[in-house]
Amino acid sequence: MTCVKCAKAVEKAIAAIDGVESVKVCDKSGKALVTMKEGKTLDKTAVETALKETEFKTKSVVKAEPKKDENKEAKTEEKSKG
């Protein structure tokens, strides 16, 4: 993938997958960072199906652990101090 237009086409295809909260594709690296809604997961088959309309294919799907929401914890802590 070498252009922004290609990256946007891939972003649009992946964003249409059920449970996708956000997606950002880097045209230079060809990698996509996909954030899923809570309780949803993304598998390689879903990505492959979504990309059928584009000229791109997946090499791998790697699961990353969600980042800890420190602000959420702080808010919960403040409420409990009440």
N, C-alpha and C positions, 0 to 999 in steps of 0.2 A: 504494500500500500504506500503510495507516494504522494497523495494529494489530500487536501482537506475535504474535497467533494466525496472522495471514496470513504474517508473516515465518517463523514456525516451519513452516508448511505448505510454503513454498518451500524452506526449508533441507532438509526431509525429502525432497522430490522431487529436489533436486540431489544430496544425499548418496547417493542410490541409484544415481547414474551410476557406471559402472565406472571405477576409477582415482581417484575423489575421496577425498582424505585428510581434508579438513575443509571446512566451509562456514559462513559467518556472514553473515546477511542483516540489514541495517539497515531497520527498518520506516519510519523517517523519510525516508531518501533513496531507498529501494527498490533499493539496490545490494547485490550479493552479492560477497563475497570468497571465492573458491574456491581451495583449495590442493590441487594434484594430487600423486599419488604420483610418485616419481622415474621418468622415462621415459614418463609418460602425459601426454596433452594433452586439452584440453577444447575442443569446438567448439560453435558456435551450434546446430546441428541436434540434438546430444545434449541440450542444455538445453531447447530447444523441445519435444522429445519427452517429456522428464521432466516438464515443466510442463503437459502436456495435461490432467492430472487437476485442475489448479488453475485459477483464473480469471486467472492472470497470464501474460504473454508477455515474451519478451526484446526489448530494443531493440538491444543490441549485446553482443558478447563481446570484451573487450580482454585481450590477453595481456600479463602483467607478468613481468618477469624475476625469477627467484628471488633472495631475499636471500642474501648470502654468509654462510655459517655460520662465523663467526669462532672459535667454540669448537671446532669440528671441526678447523680449521686449527691451532689452538693445541695440541690433543691430538696431532695428527700430528707437529707440530714437537717436542713433548716426547718422544715415542717415538723419534724419529730421533736425539735427543741421547743417549738411553739410558743 
